[in-house]
Amino acid sequence: MATFPLLFDLGRSPTTRDVARLVKDGGLEALPDARRRGDAATYQEIRCRSALNRVKGMPFFKWTLNPYRGCTHGCHYCFARRYQSQLELNAGDHFASVIFVKTNFVEVLRRELDKPSWTKELVGFGTATDPYQPIEGTYKLSRGVLEALRDAASPVGIVTKGPMIVRDIDVLQDLSKRTSCRIHISVPTVDEEAWEQLEPGVAHPLQRLKAVRQLVDAGLDCGVLMAPIVPGFSTHPAKIERTIKAIADSGARSVGAMVMHLQGGTRDHFMALLAREYPHLADRYEHLYAGKYPPNNYTRQVDEVVSLMWARYLAERRPQPVGL
């Protein structure tokens, strides 16, 4: 097997179901109030019926929160791309260019957290679309979510690529005093070429690590997710070493690392990207990703490099690596 070397009522906002029906029948032009902004994305306000989303198959969370759907970060490897098909949208350009804003999200969440049946299980915040993508600066839904979780003393695990999270340090500190609050900033690599190729709408990796330092210095439990590590783009040992050294310098309290997996619409999008812009990699990816995951021996090689660099740069701080 070939492998890589380690080098609806239109008088109010529609619901998600309304939107899916509108797009299916009339395309994006059928969205009633969609607005195009300066970032070239189109934004549609919608109403949600629920905020807490019950999930299966996630190792740490039974519940997730996502006040936005779609993400202008546009990471080509993002697993959430495959969810766009549920709205009759494609997993390619539509994922990053058509964003749905659940304007009543905080109100609905507060009602759900107030129910006697809510047992304060750990909630994942930002598991499908980034809660701190740029539009958060306008709507401030993620800040409202944190305030609701704080008031309900409900534990949360946050995942984001958005340095904007430092805006909410005050709420995060209050939340951490009342319950468990763990923050993970996603920095798959500090290699600038890989960043430009794979994360077209995301802040520079070092800007994200600066946010890690600010959060840690504020007394918050903040780690880094070095995930996904993308074969052929960020797997060279020298790139892994530079990334782990930068993570260590940021003061991150934990590190998680995982090689990319591909399925559904995400796989379709990524393979099309390779065929269009990196054709020399296309055949090798077809072999490497014959299934959802690359072969175990390949993943082990990457893990060994990560562990070696971890020991070199982080052992003296005695942090504990976390799985994903």
C-alpha positions in Angstrom: 0.0 0.0 0.0 1.4 3.4 -1.0 1.7 5.8 1.9 3.2 9.2 2.7 6.7 9.5 4.2 6.8 11.6 7.3 8.1 14.6 5.5 -42.7 28.8 7.8 -43.6 32.2 8.3 -41.7 34.7 6.4 -42.7 37.4 8.9 -40.1 36.0 11.3 -36.8 34.1 11.0 -37.2 30.7 9.5 -36.3 27.5 11.3 -33.6 25.1 10.2 -36.3 22.9 8.7 -37.8 25.8 6.8 -34.4 26.7 5.4 -33.7 23.2 4.1 -37.0 23.2 2.3 -36.5 26.7 0.8 -33.0 25.8 -0.5 -34.2 22.5 -1.9 -37.0 24.2 -3.8 -35.3 27.4 -4.9 -31.6 27.4 -4.1 -29.9 30.0 -2.1 -31.9 32.8 -3.8 -34.9 31.5 -2.0 -33.6 32.4 1.5 -35.8 35.3 2.6 -33.5 37.5 4.5 -29.9 36.4 3.7 -27.4 39.2 3.8 -24.0 39.2 2.1 -21.3 40.8 4.2 -17.8 42.2 3.6 -16.2 38.8 4.2 -18.1 37.5 1.1 -20.2 35.2 3.1 -24.0 35.2 3.1 -25.7 35.2 6.5 -29.2 34.1 7.2 -30.9 34.5 10.6 -32.9 31.5 11.8 -34.8 30.4 14.9 -33.9 27.2 16.7 -36.3 24.9 18.6 -33.5 23.5 20.8 -30.0 24.6 21.8 -28.7 21.5 23.6 -28.0 18.9 21.0 -27.8 15.2 22.1 -25.0 13.4 20.3 -23.7 9.9 20.0 -20.2 8.6 19.3 -18.2 11.5 20.8 -15.8 10.3 23.5 -16.2 13.2 26.0 -19.5 14.9 25.3 -23.1 13.7 25.2 -24.4 17.2 24.5 -23.1 20.0 22.2 -23.9 23.6 21.5 -23.6 25.3 18.2 -25.2 28.8 17.8 -23.9 29.1 14.2 -24.1 26.7 11.3 -21.5 26.9 8.7 -18.1 28.5 9.3 -16.2 31.2 7.5 -12.9 29.7 8.7 -13.4 27.3 5.8 -10.9 24.7 6.9 -10.7 22.2 4.1 -10.4 19.2 6.5 -13.3 20.2 8.8 -15.4 17.1 9.6 -18.5 19.4 10.0 -18.6 20.0 6.3 -20.6 16.8 5.9 -23.4 18.2 7.9 -24.3 20.8 5.3 -26.1 18.2 3.2 -28.8 18.1 5.8 -29.7 21.6 4.7 -29.6 20.8 1.0 -26.3 22.6 0.8 -23.0 21.2 -0.5 -20.0 20.5 1.8 -17.7 22.6 -0.4 -18.1 26.3 -0.9 -21.5 26.5 0.9 -19.9 25.4 4.2 -17.8 28.6 4.4 -20.0 31.0 2.4 -23.5 30.4 3.8 -23.8 30.9 7.5 -26.9 30.4 9.6 -27.2 32.5 12.8 -29.6 31.1 15.4 -30.7 34.4 16.9 -32.8 33.0 19.7 -30.1 30.5 20.7 -29.3 31.9 24.2 -32.9 32.4 25.1 -33.7 28.7 24.2 -30.5 27.5 26.0 -31.5 29.3 29.3 -34.9 27.6 29.2 -33.3 24.2 28.8 -30.7 24.7 31.5 -33.5 25.8 33.9 -35.4 22.5 33.5 -35.4 20.1 36.5 -34.5 17.3 34.1 -31.1 19.0 33.2 -28.5 17.1 35.3 -25.5 19.4 34.4 -23.7 16.9 32.1 -20.6 18.1 30.4 -21.4 20.1 27.3 -19.2 20.5 24.2 -19.2 24.0 22.8 -17.9 24.5 19.3 -17.7 20.9 18.2 -19.3 21.4 14.7 -18.8 25.1 13.8 -16.5 27.6 15.5 -18.3 29.7 18.2 -15.7 32.4 17.7 -15.7 32.8 13.9 -15.8 36.5 12.9 -19.6 37.0 12.9 -19.5 36.4 16.7 -18.2 39.9 17.0 -21.6 41.1 15.7 -24.1 38.8 17.4 -22.2 37.9 20.6 -24.2 34.6 20.9 -21.2 32.7 22.2 -20.7 35.2 25.1 -24.4 34.8 25.9 -23.9 31.0 25.9 -21.1 31.3 28.4 -23.2 33.6 30.6 -26.0 31.1 30.6 -23.7 28.2 31.5 -22.2 30.3 34.2 -25.6 31.2 35.7 -26.6 27.5 35.6 -23.2 26.3 36.9 -23.2 23.8 34.0 -19.7 22.4 33.0 -18.4 23.0 29.5 -15.5 22.0 27.2 -14.8 24.7 24.5 -13.1 24.1 21.2 -12.2 27.1 18.9 -9.7 28.5 16.5 -10.8 32.1 17.2 -8.5 34.4 19.2 -11.7 36.4 19.9 -12.3 34.1 22.9 -10.0 36.4 24.9 -12.8 39.0 24.8 -14.7 36.8 27.2 -12.0 36.1 29.8 -14.2 37.8 32.5 -17.1 35.4 31.9 -14.8 32.4 31.6 -13.2 33.2 34.9 -16.6 33.5 36.6 -17.7 30.2 35.0 -14.5 28.4 36.1 -15.2 29.5 39.7 -18.6 27.7 39.6 -17.9 24.6 37.6 -15.5 22.8 35.2 -14.5 24.9 32.2 -11.8 23.6 29.9 -10.7 25.5 26.8 -8.9 24.0 23.8 -7.5 26.2 21.0 -7.0 24.4 17.8 -3.5 24.8 16.3 -2.8 21.9 14.0 0.5 23.3 12.8 2.5 26.5 12.9 3.8 25.9 9.4 2.7 28.9 7.4 2.4 27.1 4.1 0.2 24.4 5.5 -1.9 27.1 7.3 -2.5 29.0 4.1 -3.3 25.8 2.2 -5.7 24.3 4.7 -7.2 27.0 6.9 -8.0 29.9 4.5 -10.2 31.9 6.9 -8.4 31.3 10.2 -6.2 33.6 12.2 -2.4 33.0 12.1 -1.3 30.0 14.2 0.9 32.3 16.4 -2.0 34.6 17.0 -4.0 31.6 18.3 -1.1 30.6 20.5 -0.9 34.2 21.8 -4.5 33.7 22.9 -3.5 30.5 24.7 -0.9 32.5 26.7 -3.5 35.2 27.6 -6.0 32.6 28.8 -3.5 30.6 30.8 -2.1 33.8 32.4 -5.7 34.6 33.3 -5.8 31.4 35.4 -7.9 29.4 32.9 -7.5 25.8 32.0 -6.5 26.1 28.4 -4.8 23.5 26.2 -4.1 23.1 22.5 -5.5 20.6 20.0 -2.8 19.8 17.4 -5.5 18.3 15.2 -5.8 17.3 12.6 -2.3 16.5 11.5 -2.7 16.3 7.7 -0.6 13.8 5.7 1.7 15.5 3.2 0.9 18.9 4.6 1.9 19.0 8.2 3.4 15.5 9.0 7.1 16.2 8.4 9.0 15.8 11.7 10.5 19.3 11.4 7.0 20.8 11.2 5.7 18.7 14.1 8.7 19.8 16.1 8.2 23.5 15.4 4.6 23.2 16.3 5.1 21.5 19.6 7.9 23.9 20.6 5.6 26.8 19.9 2.8 25.1 21.9 5.2 24.6 24.8 6.2 28.3 24.7 2.6 29.3 24.9 2.2 27.7 28.3 -0.6 25.4 27.2 -1.7 23.1 30.0 -2.4 20.1 27.7 -1.9 19.0 24.1 -4.0 16.6 22.0 -2.9 15.3 18.6 -4.6 13.2 15.9 -4.1 12.4 12.3 -6.9 13.6 10.0 -9.8 11.3 9.1 -12.1 11.7 6.2 -15.7 10.7 5.6 -18.9 11.9 3.8 -19.0 15.3 2.4 -15.7 16.2 4.0 -13.9 13.5 2.1 -15.6 14.6 -1.2 -14.5 18.2 -0.6 -10.9 17.3 0.4 -10.4 14.9 -2.5 -11.7 17.5 -5.0 -9.3 20.0 -3.5 -6.4 17.6 -4.1 -7.5 16.9 -7.6 -7.8 20.6 -8.4 -4.8 22.1 -6.6 -2.5 19.2 -5.5 -2.9 16.5 -8.2 0.4 14.9 -7.3 -1.1 13.9 -3.9 -4.4 12.6 -5.2 -3.4 9.0 -5.9 -1.5 8.7 -2.7 -4.5 9.9 -0.7 -6.7 7.3 -2.4 -4.5 4.6 -1.1 -3.9 6.1 2.3 -7.6 6.8 2.9 -9.1 3.6 1.5 -11.3 3.9 4.6 -12.2 6.6 7.0 -8.8 6.5 8.8 -5.3 6.0 7.5 -3.6 2.6 8.3 -2.6 2.0 11.9 1.1 1.8 11.0 1.0 5.3 9.4 -0.8 6.8 12.4 1.7 5.1 14.7 4.6 6.7 12.9 3.1 10.2 13.3 2.3 9.5 17.0 5.9 8.4 17.6 7.2 11.7 16.3 4.7 13.7 18.4 5.6 11.7 21.5 9.3 12.3 20.9 8.9 16.0 20.5 6.5 16.1 23.4 9.2 14.6 25.6 11.8 17.0 24.2 9.9 20.2 24.8 7.2 19.5 27.4 8.5 16.9 29.8 10.0 19.3 32.2 6.6 20.9 32.7 5.0 17.5 33.3 1.8 18.0 31.4 -0.4 15.1 30.5 -1.3 14.5 26.8 -4.9 14.1 26.1 -6.5 11.9 23.4 -9.2 13.3 21.1 
